Amino acid sequence: LITTLHTFFFREFPHFEILKKMMPDLVANAKKRGDKCIKVWSAACSRGHEVYSLAMFFDYHLTQIDPSVTFKILGTDIDTETVKIANNGVYHQNEIKEVPMNYLGNNWAKGTGDISMYVKMKSTLKAKCEFKAGNLLKIADAVKAEMFDVIFCRNVFIYFEPHQVEQITKDLMSHLNPSGIFILTSVSKCMV
């Protein structure tokens, strides 16, 4: 009831630049463990903007680094209505205007007629994204024992008390592969 739902594509772009620098290591570590799939978790995905930003990002960069490696992204959020919106993957065309052209590519299908002001994430990328309702205070309910190479947990800790932030951070870390990347923002700073 108190979530702001403030989100947009490629929000806080410097976090993506950090991830870009670490992509070769992500690929190498996935291959080292005998896996050709990088698993990503957006732990407070809201209406899906972060998940689809990550999908466009990984799709663009993995083809340049190693096209044999793919990715899978899980988005969780406590608000079941926003999870439905995210899963649908439909947005007003104004929402994608700020997406950098190299990531925008051919990833969106434009509506026609009565829905000409809307775009939908194309199925090729949408198929690599999964959405679930999930409470950060009960992480195991949403992800079970799944492990991830990248966890984004940004712009959500404003809703929690300090002791909850500490516990959530520990719980998230328990789902991060040893060589994984954890990008989180607290109220005023980014940590990697």
Stockholm file with secondary structure:
# STOCKHOLM 1.0

chainA/1-192         LITTLHTFFFREFPHFEILKKMMPDLVANAKKRGDKCIKVWSAACSRGHEVYSLAMFFDYHLTQIDPSVTFKILGTDIDTETVKIANNGVYHQNEIKEVPMNYLGNNWAKGTGDISMYVKMKSTLKAKCEFKAGNLLKIADAVKAEMFDVIFCRNVFIYFEPHQVEQITKDLMSHLNPSGIFILTSVSKCMV
#=GR chainA/1-192 SS CCCCCCCCTTCSHHHHHHHHHHHHHHHHHHHHTTCCEEEEEETTCTTTHHHHHHHHHHHHHHHHHCTTCEEEEEEEESCHHHHHHHHHTEEEGGGGTTSCHHHHTTCEEECCGGGTTEEEECHHHHTTEEEEECCGGGHHHHHTTCCEEEEEECSCGGGSCHHHHHHHHHHHHTTEEEEEEEEEECSSCEEC
#=GC SS_cons         CCCCCCCCTTCSHHHHHHHHHHHHHHHHHHHHTTCCEEEEEETTCTTTHHHHHHHHHHHHHHHHHCTTCEEEEEEEESCHHHHHHHHHTEEEGGGGTTSCHHHHTTCEEECCGGGTTEEEECHHHHTTEEEEECCGGGHHHHHTTCCEEEEEECSCGGGSCHHHHHHHHHHHHTTEEEEEEEEEECSSCEEC
//
